[in-house]
Amino acid sequence: MSIDKLIFTVITGTLFLYVLLALIKSLRLVPTQSEFIVERFGKYHLTLKAGFHFLIPFIDRVAFIQDLKEHTIDVPSQTCFTKDEIQIEVDGVIYLQIFDSQKASYGITNFEYASIQLAQTTTRAIIGTLELDRTFEEREAISAKVISVLDGAATKWGVKILRFEIKNLTPPESVRQSMEKQVTAERNRRAILEKSVGEKQSLINTSEGMMSELINKSEGEMQKRINEASGKASEILALGEATAESIRKIAIAINGPGGKAAVRLEMGQKYIKTLTKLKDNKVIMGGNLANMGEMLKGLDLDI
């Protein structure tokens, strides 16, 4: 075989292989949750959805392949300054998803890199308006503001920002130690306050218990005295009534038949007994004491 034929054969074989490869490449199978951007003569032609497609060799080509599944992008740690000039390290993570493959391909060179840069600059700007304590308290508010800014810009890129989460807010070691001391002091203050409140309530309860006890004792003592006075009054009343009844019965008996004689006899006997005791005791008696008639004259009784 001559050299010319050999060269022709090589060139023909190469062209054949090239055409064969072009035909094979024109047969495209698009997976689920993916889209292929096809250009014709270097200009956007169409978007291939999931399935089997045939392209015109040497005319159509797949310029971009876009994944429609949710993307997770780490935002690297960066240094931010708070409103009170405290330096903190902040990092996060972005969750996004492509909703327009054409815009994602032609709207921006690299939407992931752009999203990271915009998230970092927005985070620095927001933290710069907050004091250190508020940056820890308002993580959700910071995330919401970053999502709002990112989503407004990403819409032009055919991308939807789903979430933005701050993973870490790390202050300097000196600030962290000061914060720990502050938390410990606050915890001790609350413990002391709760202890004092408990002791105060205990003293109040004790004093209220003592007061109730004294009130109960005084009421009991008062009721006891009332009962004793009532008993004494009832006793005196009963005694008076009994005495009056006895006197009334004696009066009736005296005024009855033989009553005066009985009284006279009783008085005489008591008089004689009295004189006998006085004599035994060698007491000098007057003359009129020996005359029983004189002594009983005032009783209006006949002796």
C-alpha positions in Angstrom: 0.0 0.0 0.0 1.3 3.4 -0.9 1.8 6.2 1.5 -0.9 8.2 -0.1 -3.4 5.5 0.3 -2.3 5.0 3.9 -2.7 8.6 4.7 -6.1 8.6 3.1 -7.2 5.6 5.0 -6.0 7.2 8.3 -7.8 10.4 7.6 -11.0 8.6 6.5 -10.9 6.5 9.6 -10.3 9.5 11.8 -13.2 11.3 10.2 -15.4 8.3 10.6 -14.6 8.0 14.3 -15.1 11.7 14.8 -18.6 11.5 13.1 -19.4 8.4 15.1 -18.5 10.0 18.3 -20.5 13.1 17.3 -23.5 10.9 16.6 -23.1 9.1 20.0 -22.8 12.4 21.8 -25.9 13.7 20.1 -27.9 11.0 21.9 -28.5 12.4 25.4 -30.2 10.8 28.3 -31.2 13.5 30.9 -31.6 12.1 34.5 -34.5 13.0 36.8 -34.0 16.3 38.6 -31.6 17.5 36.0 -31.8 19.8 33.0 -29.5 20.3 30.0 -29.0 23.7 28.3 -28.6 23.2 24.5 -26.9 25.8 22.3 -27.1 25.9 18.5 -24.3 27.7 16.8 -23.3 29.1 20.2 -26.7 30.6 21.0 -29.2 29.3 23.5 -31.6 26.9 21.7 -33.6 24.9 24.3 -33.7 23.2 27.7 -33.8 19.4 27.8 -36.0 17.9 30.6 -35.6 14.4 32.1 -35.7 11.7 29.4 -34.1 10.6 26.1 -33.2 13.3 23.5 -31.5 13.5 20.1 -29.4 16.5 19.0 -28.2 17.5 15.6 -24.5 16.6 15.4 -22.0 19.5 14.9 -24.9 22.0 15.3 -26.3 21.4 18.7 -24.3 21.0 21.9 -25.0 20.7 25.6 -23.5 23.9 27.1 -24.6 23.5 30.8 -25.9 20.7 33.0 -28.0 22.0 35.9 -28.9 19.9 39.0 -32.4 20.8 40.3 -32.0 19.1 43.6 -31.5 21.2 46.8 -27.9 22.5 47.2 -26.1 22.8 50.5 -23.3 25.4 50.5 -21.0 26.1 53.4 -20.3 29.7 54.1 -16.7 29.9 55.4 -15.9 31.5 58.7 -15.3 35.3 58.6 -14.5 38.0 61.1 -17.2 40.5 61.9 -17.3 43.5 64.2 -20.4 44.2 66.3 -21.8 47.7 67.1 -19.8 47.8 70.3 -16.6 47.0 68.5 -16.3 43.3 69.5 -14.7 41.0 67.0 -16.5 37.7 66.5 -16.1 34.8 64.0 -19.2 33.8 62.1 -19.9 30.9 59.7 -23.1 29.4 58.3 -24.7 27.3 55.6 -27.0 28.1 52.7 -29.7 25.9 51.3 -30.8 26.8 47.7 -32.4 25.3 44.7 -32.4 26.1 41.0 -35.9 26.8 39.5 -34.8 28.3 36.2 -31.9 26.5 34.4 -31.5 29.1 31.7 -31.1 32.0 34.2 -28.7 29.9 36.3 -26.6 29.2 33.2 -26.5 32.7 31.7 -27.5 35.0 34.5 -24.3 34.6 36.5 -21.0 32.9 36.1 -21.1 30.9 39.4 -24.3 31.3 41.5 -22.8 29.3 44.4 -19.8 31.5 44.8 -21.9 34.6 44.4 -24.3 33.3 47.1 -21.5 32.7 49.5 -20.0 36.2 48.9 -23.4 37.9 49.3 -24.2 36.0 52.4 -20.9 37.0 54.0 -21.2 40.7 53.2 -24.8 40.8 54.3 -24.0 39.0 57.6 -21.2 41.5 58.3 -23.5 44.4 57.6 -26.3 43.1 59.9 -24.0 42.1 62.8 -22.4 45.6 62.6 -25.7 47.1 63.6 -26.1 44.8 66.7 -24.4 44.8 70.1 -22.6 41.6 71.1 -25.3 40.3 73.4 -28.0 40.8 70.8 -26.1 38.9 68.2 -26.6 35.7 70.3 -30.2 36.5 71.0 -31.2 37.3 67.4 -29.8 34.5 65.3 -33.1 33.9 63.7 -33.6 37.5 62.9 -30.1 37.7 61.3 -30.8 34.6 59.3 -34.2 36.0 58.1 -32.5 39.2 56.9 -29.8 37.4 55.1 -32.4 35.2 53.3 -34.3 38.2 52.3 -31.3 39.9 50.7 -30.0 36.7 49.1 -33.4 35.7 47.7 -33.9 39.1 46.1 -30.6 38.8 44.2 -30.8 35.1 43.5 -34.1 35.4 41.7 -32.3 37.0 38.8 -30.0 33.9 38.7 -32.9 31.5 38.6 -32.1 30.3 42.1 -34.4 30.1 45.2 -32.8 30.6 48.6 -34.5 28.2 50.9 -32.7 28.7 54.2 -29.7 30.3 55.8 -28.4 29.1 59.2 -25.7 30.5 61.3 -23.6 27.6 62.6 -21.2 29.4 64.9 -20.9 32.8 66.6 -17.5 32.7 68.3 -16.3 35.7 70.3 -12.6 36.2 71.4 -11.4 34.1 74.3 -11.3 37.1 76.7 -14.8 38.1 75.8 -16.0 34.5 76.2 -14.4 34.3 79.7 -16.1 37.6 80.7 -19.4 36.3 79.4 -19.0 33.1 81.4 -18.2 35.1 84.6 -21.2 37.3 83.9 -23.5 34.3 83.5 -22.0 32.8 86.7 -22.6 36.0 88.6 -26.1 36.3 87.4 -26.8 32.7 88.4 -25.4 33.3 91.9 -27.5 36.5 92.1 -30.6 34.6 91.3 -29.7 31.9 93.8 -29.2 34.4 96.6 -32.4 36.2 95.7 -34.4 33.0 95.7 -32.9 32.0 99.0 -33.7 35.4 100.6 -37.3 35.2 99.2 -37.6 31.7 100.7 -36.3 32.9 104.1 -38.6 35.9 104.0 -41.6 33.7 103.3 -40.5 31.3 106.0 -40.3 34.2 108.6 -43.7 35.4 107.4 -45.2 32.0 107.8 -43.7 31.6 111.2 -44.9 35.0 112.5 -48.4 34.3 111.0 -48.4 30.9 112.8 -47.4 32.5 116.1 -50.0 35.3 115.7 -52.7 32.7 115.0 -51.6 30.7 118.0 -51.7 33.8 120.3 -55.1 34.8 118.9 -56.4 31.3 119.5 -55.0 31.3 123.1 -56.5 34.7 123.9 -59.8 33.7 122.4 -59.7 30.5 124.5 -58.7 32.4 127.6 -61.5 34.9 127.0 -64.0 32.2 126.5 -62.8 30.4 129.6 -63.2 33.6 131.7 -66.6 34.2 130.1 -67.6 30.7 131.0 -66.2 31.0 134.6 -68.0 34.3 135.1 -71.2 32.9 133.7 -70.8 29.9 136.0 -70.2 32.1 139.1 -73.1 34.3 138.2 -75.3 31.3 137.8 -74.0 30.0 141.1 -74.6 33.3 143.0 -78.1 33.6 141.4 -78.9 30.0 142.4 -77.6 30.6 145.9 -79.6 33.9 146.2 -82.7 32.2 144.9 -82.2 29.3 147.4 -81.6 31.7 150.3 -84.7 33.8 149.4 -86.7 30.6 149.1 -85.4 29.5 152.5 -86.2 32.8 154.1 -89.6 32.8 152.5 -90.3 29.3 153.8 -89.1 30.3 157.3 -91.3 33.3 157.3 -94.3 31.2 156.3 -93.4 28.7 159.0 -93.2 31.4 161.7 -96.5 32.9 160.8 -98.1 29.5 160.8 -99.6 27.7 163.8 -96.9 27.2 166.6 -94.3 29.0 164.5 -93.5 31.7 167.0 -93.3 29.2 169.9 -90.8 27.1 167.9 -88.7 30.2 167.2 -88.8 31.2 170.8 -87.7 27.7 171.9 -84.9 27.7 169.3 -83.6 31.1 170.4 -83.8 30.2 174.0 -81.7 27.1 173.5 -79.0 29.0 171.5 -79.0 31.7 174.2 -78.5 29.2 177.0 -75.6 27.5 175.0 -74.0 30.9 174.5 -74.2 31.9 178.1 -72.7 28.5 179.1 -69.7 29.1 176.8 -69.1 32.5 178.2 -69.2 31.2 181.8 -66.7 28.4 181.0 -64.4 31.0 179.6 -64.8 33.1 182.8 -66.1 36.1 180.9 -67.8 38.8 183.1 -71.3 39.5 181.8 -73.5 42.5 182.4 -76.7 42.1 184.3 -78.9 42.6 181.4 -77.2 39.7 179.5 -78.5 37.2 182.0 -82.1 38.4 181.5 -83.3 36.3 178.5 -86.6 38.2 178.4 -84.8 41.5 177.8 -82.7 40.0 175.0 -85.7 38.5 173.2 -87.9 41.6 173.6 -86.9 43.0 170.2 -88.1 39.8 168.5 -91.7 40.7 169.3 -92.1 37.3 171.0 -93.8 36.6 174.3 -91.4 34.9 176.8 
